[in-house]
Amino acid sequence: MPSPSVAYIRVSREKQGRSGLGLEAQQAAIRSFCAAHGYQIAAEYREVETGKGHDALERRPQLAAAMQAARKLGTGSKRKRDAAPVIVAKLCRLSRDVAFISGLMAERVPFIVAELGPDVDPFMLHIYAAVAEKERNTIGERTKAALAAAKARGVVLGSPTIAASNRQAANTHAEPLRAIIEPIKHLSTRRIAAILNEGGHTTQRGGEWSSVTVMRLLDRLKLR
């Protein structure tokens, strides 16, 4: 009989979340893995949020919900219950941050990375996360160096016209929200995001509000 599991799918940009780019590929990878290794997906959670930072779990309510669902699906006695696994397509869908991965391991919910196979233990996940974090930092450093070198050669980076147009569009979208935000600006950014989402208000790109996008809105409205 297949073992119950929870699927977790994440993309880091709202555009990807709306278009489905990346979501379907992750879903297909997880389903294929479960079919091959005797797991049944009892619940699936999807999220559009960044994976950066050791405190990223606070900005990823769907991951927290997936972990809670995994605990409820677990087996064993009420006092000592083993949680069902949370399955992701790739390790980077959890995070490339070692501290964040360590925090997840401390939650005592098993994570399985379809790309790595079913037998990778928590210690090896730490190793893979460390390698991924190093790779991310190296890419970032190379990108900064390349941009600095291009700027030194006189290359104009970015388009002033497009940048000005984007700022104007963001201001146009933000200003009507001032009347809603001003009375509640003292609340946590997570609570403000929840209020905006409950009221049917979307971000400029049509997505749901998060702590990060609320912080940007507060800055744009000069309310922080």
Salt bridges, closest charged atoms under 4 A:
GLU44 OE2 - ARG46 NE 2.98
ASP55 OD1 - ARG59 NH1 3.21
GLU107 OE1 - ARG71 NH2 2.92
GLU175 OE2 - ARG178 NE 2.66
GLU198 OE2 - ARG191 NH1 3.86
ASP219 OD1 - ARG224 NE 2.90
